[in-house]
Amino acid sequence: MAISGDDYLVKRGKQIERRKRIVTYLSIVSFGGSMLFAGVNTLQQAWQNPQQSVVESAEAKLQVQVKGYELVLKQEPNNQAALEKLSLLRLQLKDTKGSMEIMEKLVKLHPDRQDYKVLLEQMKKQYKQSDS
């Protein structure tokens, strides 16, 4: 029994479609496996170092802000807003001495501001307590 040209093309077309489906399924499974592997790896790292990355990123953001205000102060050394923010940022970074220096400058520039004087006194007390 001879196979006609049309029967051969139909049979060959089915074989090709079956192979395409197999390759597609294998591709989907391998892609899913790689995504699952990456997700598990990421979760393991997050569980091992959860606080460290958060603390480092927060500190890095504060450092970036400090650099920005320092650039402003290079252009305008007596910029009151930049001095205030930089003083607060240094306090957040636990740089009490650096914060006090900036606050002293603010007190000299604005002797009428009682809040600056009060903050400076509080910083000095805190700094003395931390040295003891």
C-alpha positions, 0 to 999 in steps of 0.5 A: 500500500503506497502512501500518497503525498497528501497523507505523508504531509498530514502525517509529517505535520502531526509529527512536527506539531507534536515535537513543537509541543514537547519543546514548548512544555520542556521550555516552560518547565525549565523556565519555571524551574529556574524562576523557582530556584532564583526565588528560593535563593532570594528568600534564603538570603532574605531570611539570613540577613533581614535587618542588615540590608535594611539598616545599610540601605537606610544609612546609605540614604542618609549619607546621600542626603548628607552629601547633598546638603554639604554641596548646598553649603559649599555654594551657600555656607550660611544656608539656614535650612541646609544647616538645620537638615544637615545637623539633624541628619548627623544626629541620625547617623550618631555623629553628635559632635558633627551635629553640635558644630553645625548647631553652634554655627546656627546659634552664631548666625541666629542668636535670637533663636532660642530653639537652637540654643536649647538644642545645642545645650541638649546635644552637649549634655548628651555628648558629655553623657556618652563620653562618660 
